[in-house]
């Protein structure tokens, strides 16, 4: 397993999950600890920042599935019109 993939798994699952668990546990607590809430938020920051940067830049962080294929032929509007029977081209 590549190091980058391992880091992505740790960041997206372990850190974020632990952070959310800390926050949720403090929501229902009789005497919530602001330190644990801040720690929970801090654990979610790496994944949130990476995903937010990908959304704001317009480029996906990780592509799932095959990449989009480019058309093999130009769009029909850019194709030259066939010559008419007298050899001249008709205006589109």
N, CA, C and O of each residue as an XYZ file, in Angstrom:
368
protein
N       0.853     -1.173      0.000
C       0.000      0.000      0.000
C       0.898      1.234      0.000
O       1.868      1.307      0.753
N       0.569      2.186     -0.838
C       1.380      3.389     -0.937
C       1.188      4.266      0.299
O       0.151      4.231      0.960
N       2.224      5.051      0.584
C       2.184      5.934      1.748
C       1.057      6.952      1.617
O       0.359      7.217      2.596
N       0.860      7.534      0.425
C      -0.185      8.526      0.232
C      -1.566      7.931      0.489
O      -2.402      8.560      1.139
N      -1.804      6.743     -0.008
C      -3.091      6.078      0.213
C      -3.292      5.784      1.698
O      -4.394      5.950      2.222
N      -2.246      5.354      2.367
C      -2.334      5.084      3.795
C      -2.669      6.357      4.561
O      -3.512      6.339      5.457
N      -2.013      7.465      4.212
C      -2.289      8.732      4.885
C      -3.734      9.171      4.627
O      -4.396      9.661      5.542
N      -4.228      9.004      3.404
C      -5.605      9.382      3.092
C      -6.596      8.563      3.913
O      -7.596      9.096      4.392
N      -6.322      7.275      4.076
C      -7.202      6.435      4.889
C      -7.179      6.874      6.349
O      -8.226      6.980      6.989
N      -5.991      7.125      6.868
C      -5.874      7.560      8.267
C      -6.574      8.901      8.451
O      -7.329      9.091      9.405
N      -6.318      9.826      7.535
C      -6.901     11.164      7.637
C      -8.428     11.120      7.531
O      -9.129     11.719      8.347
N      -8.932     10.416      6.533
C     -10.369     10.447      6.267
C     -11.188      9.571      7.206
O     -12.350      9.876      7.471
N     -10.610      8.501      7.708
C     -11.389      7.588      8.538
C     -11.019      7.720     10.009
O     -11.873      8.023     10.843
N      -9.771      7.498     10.322
C      -9.368      7.446     11.729
C      -9.430      8.818     12.397
O     -10.075      8.969     13.435
N      -8.766      9.821     11.815
C      -8.752     11.145     12.450
C     -10.132     11.780     12.460
O     -10.592     12.272     13.491
N     -10.794     11.768     11.300
C     -12.108     12.395     11.219
C     -13.119     11.662     12.092
O     -13.915     12.296     12.786
N     -13.094     10.340     12.062
C     -14.026      9.563     12.884
C     -13.819      9.795     14.361
O     -14.785      9.923     15.113
N     -12.570      9.853     14.786
C     -12.276     10.114     16.199
C     -12.739     11.511     16.589
O     -13.314     11.711     17.659
N     -12.481     12.476     15.707
C     -12.918     13.852     15.992
C     -14.420     13.969     16.116
O     -14.924     14.631     17.024
N     -15.139     13.329     15.209
C     -16.603     13.375     15.270
C     -17.107     12.661     16.526
O     -18.051     13.122     17.166
N     -16.480     11.541     16.876
C     -16.882     10.816     18.086
C     -16.682     11.687     19.333
O     -17.525     11.696     20.230
N     -15.572     12.411     19.383
C     -15.339     13.303     20.532
C     -16.403     14.391     20.606
O     -16.934     14.676     21.679
N     -16.711     14.991     19.477
C     -17.700     16.068     19.451
C     -19.075     15.541     19.867
O     -19.755     16.154     20.690
N     -19.480     14.410     19.299
C     -20.792     13.839     19.619
C     -20.871     13.440     21.091
O     -21.905     13.616     21.735
N     -19.778     12.905     21.615
C     -19.803     12.513     23.026
C     -19.958     13.721     23.942
O     -20.538     13.609     25.022
N     -19.450     14.864     23.524
C     -19.543     16.064     24.348
C     -20.877     16.783     24.185
O     -21.286     17.547     25.060
N     -21.556     16.540     23.065
C     -22.872     17.156     22.868
C     -23.853     16.633     23.908
O     -24.645     17.397     24.458
N     -23.801     15.338     24.175
C     -24.736     14.734     25.126
C     -24.238     14.714     26.556
O     -24.933     14.216     27.442
N     -23.058     15.240     26.800
C     -22.498     15.189     28.161
C     -23.192     16.189     29.084
O     -23.648     17.250     28.657
N     -23.258     15.813     30.366
C     -23.862     16.699     31.364
C     -22.996     17.947     31.547
O     -23.514     19.057     31.674
N     -21.683     17.758     31.560
C     -20.741     18.869     31.707
C     -19.720     18.781     30.572
O     -18.633     18.235     30.761
N     -20.065     19.320     29.374
C     -19.175     19.174     28.215
C     -17.833     19.884     28.422
O     -17.759     20.951     29.032
N     -16.800     19.270     27.908
C     -15.450     19.820     28.015
C     -15.109     20.581     26.730
O     -15.093     20.002     25.644
N     -14.843     21.856     26.864
C     -14.488     22.652     25.683
C     -13.162     22.171     25.091
O     -12.947     22.282     23.884
N     -12.283     21.643     25.923
C     -11.009     21.119     25.435
C     -11.228     19.928     24.506
O     -10.584     19.824     23.462
N     -12.141     19.026     24.887
C     -12.416     17.868     24.029
C     -13.137     18.269     22.744
O     -12.921     17.661     21.695
N     -13.989     19.284     22.821
C     -14.668     19.763     21.607
C     -13.652     20.364     20.642
O     -13.703     20.103     19.441
N     -12.734     21.165     21.165
C     -11.693     21.757     20.318
C     -10.792     20.664     19.752
O     -10.403     20.734     18.586
N     -10.459     19.671     20.545
C      -9.643     18.551     20.053
C     -10.379     17.801     18.944
O      -9.774     17.420     17.942
N     -11.677     17.592     19.123
C     -12.469     16.924     18.100
C     -12.511     17.714     16.804
O     -12.393     17.146     15.719
N     -12.680     19.023     16.917
C     -12.654     19.864     15.723
C     -11.286     19.835     15.052
O     -11.194     19.787     13.825
N     -10.227     19.865     15.851
C      -8.868     19.838     15.295
C      -8.605     18.530     14.543
O      -7.884     18.525     13.545
N      -9.176     17.440     15.005
C      -8.975     16.166     14.321
C      -9.705     16.102     12.975
O      -9.310     15.335     12.096
N     -10.750     16.888     12.810
C     -11.486     16.879     11.539
C     -10.915     17.860     10.523
O     -11.276     17.793      9.348
N     -10.042     18.762     10.936
C      -9.526     19.805     10.046
C      -8.736     19.254      8.849
O      -8.983     19.718      7.735
N      -7.805     18.300      8.996
C      -7.030     17.872      7.821
C      -7.899     17.367      6.667
O      -7.665     17.731      5.514
N      -8.885     16.545      6.963
C      -9.743     16.022      5.894
C     -10.622     17.125      5.325
O     -10.793     17.223      4.110
N     -11.182     17.957      6.201
C     -12.060     19.030      5.735
C     -11.296     20.029      4.865
O     -11.817     20.488      3.848
N     -10.073     20.365      5.255
C      -9.283     21.321      4.479
C      -8.939     20.755      3.105
O      -9.000     21.476      2.109
N      -8.580     19.489      3.039
C      -8.238     18.864      1.762
C      -9.444     18.839      0.835
O      -9.331     19.171     -0.345
N     -10.592     18.449      1.362
C     -11.786     18.369      0.533
C     -12.280     19.756      0.132
O     -12.732     19.942     -0.998
N     -12.203     20.725      1.030
C     -12.612     22.091      0.711
C     -11.715     22.688     -0.369
O     -12.200     23.374     -1.270
N     -10.420     22.433     -0.285
C      -9.498     22.939     -1.302
C      -9.819     22.341     -2.668
O      -9.757     23.036     -3.682
N     -10.158     21.070     -2.696
C     -10.525     20.432     -3.960
C     -11.801     21.008     -4.542
O     -11.901     21.193     -5.755
N     -12.773     21.292     -3.696
C     -14.037     21.864     -4.168
C     -13.825     23.287     -4.666
O     -14.337     23.657     -5.722
N     -13.072     24.090     -3.912
C     -12.864     25.481     -4.290
C     -12.000     25.638     -5.533
O     -12.183     26.584     -6.298
N     -11.059     24.718     -5.743
C     -10.201     24.819     -6.924
C     -10.878     24.249     -8.159
O     -10.433     24.494     -9.281
N     -11.944     23.495     -7.962
C     -12.664     22.913     -9.088
C     -12.079     21.609     -9.568
O     -12.589     21.020    -10.522
N     -11.026     21.144     -8.935
C     -10.438     19.869     -9.348
C     -10.731     18.826     -8.293
O     -10.552     19.092     -7.104
N     -11.173     17.653     -8.688
C     -11.456     16.614     -7.713
C     -10.180     16.093     -7.068
O      -9.155     15.956     -7.736
N     -10.238     15.806     -5.787
C      -9.068     15.267     -5.091
C      -8.743     13.869     -5.547
O      -7.599     13.574     -5.896
N      -9.711     13.029     -5.549
C      -9.524     11.653     -5.979
C     -10.649     11.308     -6.931
O     -11.825     11.473     -6.606
N     -10.284     10.830     -8.104
C     -11.297     10.456     -9.068
C     -11.676      9.006     -8.866
O     -10.810      8.149     -8.687
N     -12.958      8.733     -8.893
C     -13.453      7.370     -8.790
C     -14.013      6.989    -10.141
O     -14.788      7.738    -10.736
N     -13.627      5.839    -10.618
C     -14.112      5.380    -11.906
C     -13.201      5.847    -13.030
O     -12.153      6.443    -12.778
N     -13.594      5.579    -14.263
C     -12.748      5.947    -15.386
C     -12.752      7.458    -15.611
O     -13.746      8.122    -15.317
N     -11.653      8.004    -16.131
C     -11.626      9.435    -16.398
C     -12.584      9.767    -17.537
O     -12.860      8.914    -18.381
N     -13.093     10.998    -17.571
C     -14.003     11.355    -18.647
C     -13.287     11.281    -19.984
O     -12.141     11.712    -20.110
N     -13.968     10.733    -20.977
C     -13.339     10.581    -22.287
C     -13.575     11.827    -23.115
O     -14.636     12.448    -23.044
N     -12.574     12.183    -23.900
C     -12.724     13.325    -24.781
C     -13.315     12.833    -26.104
O     -13.055     11.704    -26.521
N     -14.094     13.666    -26.749
C     -14.701     13.222    -28.006
C     -13.628     12.976    -29.056
O     -12.666     13.736    -29.169
N     -13.807     11.903    -29.825
C     -12.818     11.560    -30.835
C     -12.992     12.376    -32.103
O     -12.060     12.488    -32.900
N     -14.163     12.944    -32.301
C     -14.391     13.778    -33.475
C     -14.913     15.129    -33.022
O     -15.521     15.232    -31.957
N     -14.684     16.169    -33.818
C     -15.153     17.495    -33.428
C     -16.682     17.549    -33.434
O     -17.326     16.737    -34.098
N     -17.266     18.499    -32.702
C     -18.714     18.624    -32.687
C     -19.253     18.881    -34.100
O     -18.546     19.440    -34.939
N     -20.494     18.478    -34.363
C     -21.054     18.623    -35.705
C     -21.047     20.059    -36.208
O     -20.911     20.271    -37.413
N     -21.186     21.051    -35.342
C     -21.237     22.438    -35.800
C     -19.910     22.903    -36.383
O     -19.878     23.855    -37.163
N     -18.811     22.242    -36.013
C     -17.520     22.676    -36.534
C     -17.094     21.905    -37.782
O     -16.048     22.195    -38.362
N     -17.897     20.925    -38.199
C     -17.583     20.179    -39.403
C     -17.948     21.019    -40.627
O     -18.968     21.708    -40.624
N     -17.121     20.967    -41.670
C     -17.473     21.727    -42.874
C     -18.720     21.126    -43.523
O     -18.942     19.915    -43.488
N     -19.513     21.996    -44.108
C     -20.721     21.504    -44.769
C     -20.337     20.851    -46.096
O     -19.388     21.285    -46.749
N     -21.072     19.810    -46.496
C     -20.741     19.132    -47.748
C     -21.005     20.054    -48.939
O     -21.907     20.890    -48.889
N     -20.237     19.904    -49.986
C     -20.450     20.757    -51.169
C     -21.810     20.453    -51.798
O     -22.299     19.324    -51.757
N     -22.399     21.487    -52.374
C     -23.676     21.297    -53.053
C     -23.425     20.666    -54.414
O     -22.279     20.422    -54.791
N     -24.480     20.408    -55.137
C     -24.351     19.718    -56.413
C     -23.581     20.539    -57.447
O     -23.024     19.965    -58.383
N     -23.536     21.876    -57.302
C     -22.799     22.688    -58.267
C     -21.349     22.931    -57.850
O     -20.623     23.650    -58.537
N     -20.918     22.336    -56.723
C     -19.527     22.432    -56.305
C     -19.247     23.543    -55.323
O     -18.135     23.624    -54.802
N     -20.217     24.409    -55.047
C     -19.994     25.473    -54.070
C     -20.594     25.073    -52.730
O     -21.485     24.225    -52.674
N     -20.113     25.675    -51.660
C     -20.603     25.345    -50.317
C     -21.781     26.251    -49.969
O     -21.818     27.427    -50.332
N     -22.739     25.667    -49.254
C     -23.874     26.432    -48.801
C     -23.538     27.073    -47.466
O     -22.780     26.501    -46.683
N     -24.078     28.232    -47.197
C     -23.857     28.899    -45.911
C     -24.725     28.245    -44.855
O     -25.882     27.904    -45.102
N     -24.159     28.079    -43.690
C     -24.913     27.416    -42.619
C     -25.752     28.391    -41.869
O     -26.454     28.009    -40.933
